[in-house]
Amino acid sequence: MTTPTSTPTRPPLGPLLRRLTGDEKHAPSAHSTLDVLWVLYDRVLRVSPDTVDAPDRDRFLLSKGHGPAAYYAVLAAKGFIPEDWLDDLAGPESRLGHHPDRLLVPGVEIGTGSLGHGLGLAVGTALGLRAQGLTGPRVYVLLGDAELDEGANHEAIAYAGATGLDPLTAIVVDNQSASHGWPGGIASRFTVNGWTASTVDGRDHHALEDALTTRHPGRPHVVVAVVAPKEH
């Protein structure tokens, strides 16, 4: 397993992102998630290209899978996929689709793109690890704020809190795109069901790292990464 580094590292992802063409309509989604993805893979996740199938690896699930350009760029930067794959997004022979496919892309845990399902899958993953007696791996899932409008997420939030799924961390990228909004803030939607919560600047790598690595025994955790609309 790789050990997360505490050394500040800026993501060398600009040239890699520019190689991905053909999905420009989802560029805002990619740029709003870029910093969170980089911090996860550079400092937090205990997984490497050599351990993508190791039972004790950390799991990362991209629920916000309809604009995966940043995800692919990070996977390439970290050696999970060859960089030249980025030159053929969604081509006839490409492994990189407009939605990530776990059967085609090394390191991808779930196929996503239909928003609103990733959190439920993350809850199931954490429960599965618990049932196997695997207490070391952590499960991280990245969502967009608008996904919380989907009813299935309410069930997942309530169930995770009630069962004390402390290996689970949800990251919600808040770019104010939710249709209904959340009185009291996004974090309150989770804490009312027994989660702990951190709300941080979604561009601040130190704050993201601290929020993602703080442990909360007996309770799942949510990190709300606030990204102003003008920044993406």
C-alpha positions in Angstrom: 0.0 0.0 0.0 1.1 3.6 -0.6 1.4 5.8 2.4 -0.2 9.2 2.1 2.2 12.1 2.1 1.8 15.2 4.2 4.1 17.2 1.9 2.1 19.8 0.1 1.9 18.9 -3.6 0.0 20.9 -6.3 -1.7 18.7 -8.8 0.2 18.4 -12.1 -3.1 17.8 -13.9 -3.6 20.8 -16.2 -1.8 19.1 -19.2 -3.6 15.8 -18.5 -7.0 17.4 -18.4 -6.4 19.3 -21.6 -5.8 15.9 -23.4 -9.3 14.9 -22.6 -11.6 16.3 -25.3 -15.2 15.6 -26.3 -16.9 16.2 -23.0 -16.5 19.9 -22.6 -20.1 20.3 -21.3 -19.0 18.6 -18.1 -15.9 20.7 -17.6 -17.4 22.5 -14.6 -18.0 19.1 -12.9 -14.4 18.1 -13.5 -12.9 21.3 -12.2 -15.1 21.4 -9.1 -13.9 17.9 -8.1 -10.3 18.2 -9.1 -8.8 19.3 -5.8 -10.8 16.7 -3.7 -9.8 13.9 -6.0 -6.1 14.9 -5.9 -6.0 15.1 -2.1 -7.7 11.7 -1.8 -5.2 10.0 -4.1 -2.1 11.9 -3.1 -2.5 12.0 0.6 -5.4 9.9 1.9 -6.3 6.7 0.1 -4.3 3.5 0.9 -4.4 2.1 -2.6 -1.9 2.0 -5.5 -1.8 0.6 -9.0 -0.3 -2.6 -7.5 -3.0 -3.0 -4.9 -6.2 -2.4 -6.8 -7.5 -5.8 -5.9 -6.0 -6.1 -2.4 -8.7 -7.0 0.2 -7.4 -4.4 2.7 -7.2 -1.5 0.2 -9.3 1.6 0.8 -12.2 2.0 -1.5 -13.1 5.2 -3.4 -16.4 5.4 -5.2 -17.2 8.3 -7.6 -20.9 8.8 -7.4 -20.5 12.1 -9.3 -19.6 10.0 -12.4 -21.2 11.9 -15.2 -18.2 14.1 -15.7 -15.2 11.9 -15.0 -12.4 13.9 -16.8 -10.7 14.9 -13.5 -11.0 11.4 -12.2 -9.3 10.0 -15.3 -6.6 12.7 -15.1 -5.8 11.8 -11.5 -5.7 8.0 -12.2 -3.3 8.7 -15.0 -1.1 11.0 -12.8 -0.9 8.3 -10.2 -0.1 5.5 -12.6 -3.4 3.5 -12.5 -3.9 4.0 -16.3 -1.5 5.0 -19.1 -1.5 8.7 -19.9 -2.1 8.0 -23.6 -5.5 6.7 -22.8 -6.5 10.3 -22.2 -6.2 11.1 -25.9 -9.2 8.9 -26.8 -12.1 9.7 -24.6 -15.2 7.6 -25.5 -13.7 6.5 -28.8 -14.6 3.2 -30.4 -11.6 1.4 -28.9 -11.3 3.6 -25.8 -11.6 2.2 -22.2 -12.5 5.7 -21.0 -16.2 6.3 -21.4 -18.3 9.3 -20.5 -19.1 7.3 -17.4 -16.3 5.3 -15.6 -16.5 1.5 -16.0 -15.1 -0.7 -13.3 -14.5 -3.5 -15.8 -12.5 -1.4 -18.2 -10.6 1.1 -16.0 -8.1 -0.1 -13.4 -8.8 1.3 -10.0 -12.4 2.1 -10.6 -14.6 0.4 -8.0 -18.1 1.0 -9.5 -19.6 2.0 -12.7 -21.4 5.4 -12.2 -23.1 8.2 -14.1 -26.7 7.9 -13.1 -26.6 10.3 -10.2 -27.9 9.5 -6.8 -26.8 5.9 -6.4 -23.2 6.1 -5.1 -23.9 6.7 -1.5 -26.1 3.6 -1.2 -23.4 1.6 -2.9 -20.8 3.0 -0.5 -23.0 2.0 2.5 -23.3 -1.5 1.0 -19.5 -1.7 0.5 -18.8 -0.6 4.1 -21.3 -3.2 5.4 -19.7 -5.9 3.2 -16.3 -5.1 4.6 -17.7 -5.3 8.2 -19.3 -8.6 7.5 -16.0 -10.0 6.3 -14.2 -8.8 9.4 -12.1 -6.3 7.4 -11.9 -3.4 9.9 -8.9 -1.6 8.3 -10.2 -0.4 4.9 -12.0 2.9 4.7 -14.7 3.7 2.1 -14.9 7.2 0.6 -17.6 8.3 -1.8 -17.7 11.6 -3.7 -21.1 13.2 -4.5 -22.4 16.4 -5.9 -24.8 18.5 -3.9 -27.6 18.1 -6.4 -27.4 14.3 -5.9 -28.9 14.8 -2.4 -32.2 15.6 -4.1 -32.5 11.9 -4.9 -34.6 10.1 -2.4 -32.4 7.0 -2.2 -29.7 9.1 -0.5 -32.0 9.9 2.4 -32.3 6.2 3.2 -28.6 5.7 2.9 -27.8 8.6 5.2 -30.3 7.4 7.8 -29.1 3.7 7.6 -25.4 4.6 7.9 -26.0 6.7 10.9 -28.2 4.1 12.6 -25.6 1.3 12.1 -22.6 3.4 13.1 -20.7 2.9 9.8 -17.5 4.6 10.9 -15.4 3.3 8.0 -17.6 5.5 5.7 -16.7 9.0 4.7 -18.9 10.9 2.2 -17.5 14.0 0.4 -20.1 16.4 -1.0 -18.9 19.0 -3.5 -21.1 22.0 -2.8 -21.2 24.2 -5.8 -24.8 25.4 -5.1 -26.3 23.4 -7.8 -29.0 21.6 -5.7 -32.6 22.2 -6.8 -34.1 22.5 -3.3 -31.3 23.7 -1.1 -30.7 22.6 2.4 -31.9 24.8 5.3 -29.0 24.9 7.8 -26.5 23.7 5.3 -25.8 20.4 3.7 -24.0 19.1 6.8 -27.1 19.3 8.8 -28.8 16.8 6.5 -26.3 14.2 7.8 -25.7 15.2 11.4 -29.4 14.9 12.2 -29.0 11.2 11.4 -26.0 10.7 13.6 -23.1 11.6 11.3 -20.2 13.9 12.1 -19.5 16.6 9.7 -16.8 19.0 8.5 -17.4 21.9 6.1 -14.2 23.2 4.4 -13.0 25.2 1.4 -13.0 22.7 -1.5 -9.7 24.2 -2.8 -7.8 24.1 0.4 -5.7 20.9 0.3 -4.6 21.1 4.0 -8.2 21.5 5.2 -9.4 18.7 2.9 -6.7 16.4 4.2 -7.4 17.1 7.8 -11.2 16.6 7.3 -10.7 13.4 5.4 -8.3 11.8 7.8 -9.9 12.7 11.2 -11.5 9.5 12.7 -14.9 9.5 14.4 -15.4 6.1 16.1 -18.9 4.7 15.9 -20.1 7.4 13.4 -19.9 7.9 9.7 -18.4 11.2 8.6 -19.3 13.7 5.8 -17.0 16.4 4.4 -18.7 19.2 2.6 -16.2 20.7 0.2 -17.5 24.2 -0.7 -16.6 25.3 -4.2 -17.9 28.7 -5.3 -19.7 28.6 -8.7 -17.4 31.3 -10.1 -14.5 29.0 -9.5 -15.6 26.2 -11.8 
